[in-house]
Amino acid sequence: MESGRIPTELWVKAHLRRLSAEGVPVVVVRRGDPHGGMVILKVNQLDEGCRVLAQTRDLDGVLCWLAALDGRLVGESEADDYIARQTARDPDLWVIEVETRNGAHGFEGKEL
């Protein structure tokens, strides 16, 4: 863990608590490294499909989200296949699924 950053597990728990209090369905699909694992968001827009966002940092170290799969809405199985490939490469990854019709996931950071 780098100094000045909170552990991933604590960061995830804070977001889960806030989103749950707001009535947003959210679940940890896969737990990664509790201290420094990066996060993948599966934003399930129900009938519209799913978007997959990968946590990254910009050159200044600011949290951002990189849209996977060209930022397209894809079927749930395609999103799950992509996530499975990523977690096979990086076992430290966390995977969080958020259900929302409008695509707003509630995690801070701009989308790239």
C-alpha positions in Angstrom: 0.0 0.0 0.0 1.3 3.4 -0.9 1.4 6.0 1.9 -1.5 8.5 1.8 -4.0 6.1 0.3 -6.5 4.2 2.3 -6.6 0.4 1.8 -8.9 -0.8 -1.0 -11.0 -2.9 1.4 -11.9 0.1 3.5 -12.5 2.3 0.4 -14.9 -0.4 -1.0 -16.7 -0.9 2.3 -17.3 2.9 2.6 -18.8 3.0 -0.9 -20.9 -0.1 -0.3 -22.3 1.3 2.9 -23.2 4.7 1.3 -24.8 3.1 -1.8 -26.8 0.6 0.3 -28.0 3.5 2.4 -29.2 5.2 -0.8 -31.0 2.1 -1.8 -28.7 1.3 -4.7 -28.2 -2.5 -5.2 -24.5 -3.1 -5.0 -22.5 -6.3 -4.2 -18.8 -7.4 -4.0 -18.6 -10.1 -6.6 -14.9 -10.8 -6.0 -12.6 -9.7 -3.2 -9.1 -8.8 -4.2 -6.0 -7.7 -2.2 -7.3 -5.8 0.9 -4.6 -3.2 0.8 -3.7 -2.3 -2.8 -6.0 -4.2 -5.2 -7.6 -2.2 -8.0 -11.3 -2.3 -8.7 -13.4 -3.3 -11.7 -17.0 -2.0 -11.7 -19.7 -3.9 -13.5 -22.5 -1.4 -14.0 -25.6 -3.5 -14.8 -28.1 -1.3 -16.5 -30.6 -4.2 -16.5 -32.5 -4.4 -19.8 -30.0 -2.1 -21.5 -26.9 -4.2 -20.8 -23.7 -3.8 -18.7 -20.8 -1.5 -18.8 -17.4 -2.4 -17.4 -15.1 0.2 -15.8 -11.6 -0.4 -14.6 -10.1 1.7 -11.9 -6.9 3.6 -12.8 -5.1 6.7 -11.9 -4.1 9.6 -14.1 -0.6 11.1 -14.2 -1.3 13.1 -11.0 -2.4 10.1 -9.1 -6.1 11.0 -9.2 -8.6 8.2 -9.4 -10.3 7.6 -12.8 -12.3 4.9 -14.5 -11.3 3.5 -17.8 -14.2 2.2 -19.9 -13.6 -1.4 -21.0 -15.0 -3.0 -24.1 -14.9 0.3 -26.0 -17.4 1.8 -23.4 -20.2 -0.2 -25.0 -23.2 -1.6 -23.3 -22.8 -5.4 -23.6 -24.7 -8.5 -22.5 -24.0 -9.7 -19.0 -22.2 -12.8 -20.3 -19.8 -10.7 -22.4 -19.1 -8.4 -19.4 -18.5 -11.5 -17.1 -16.2 -13.0 -19.7 -14.1 -9.8 -19.8 -14.0 -9.6 -16.0 -12.9 -13.3 -15.8 -10.0 -12.6 -18.2 -8.9 -9.6 -16.1 -9.1 -11.4 -12.8 -7.1 -14.4 -14.3 -4.3 -11.9 -15.1 -4.5 -10.0 -11.8 -5.7 -12.0 -8.8 -5.6 -8.8 -6.6 -8.5 -7.2 -8.5 -11.8 -6.5 -6.7 -15.0 -6.8 -8.7 -18.1 -4.7 -7.7 -21.5 -4.9 -9.4 -23.9 -2.0 -9.2 -27.4 -2.2 -10.6 -28.7 1.1 -12.0 -31.0 1.9 -14.9 -29.3 5.2 -15.6 -25.7 4.0 -15.5 -24.7 6.2 -12.5 -22.5 3.9 -10.3 -21.8 6.2 -7.3 -18.1 5.7 -7.1 -15.9 8.9 -7.2 -13.6 9.5 -10.1 -14.2 10.7 -13.7 -14.6 8.3 -16.6 -12.0 8.4 -19.3 
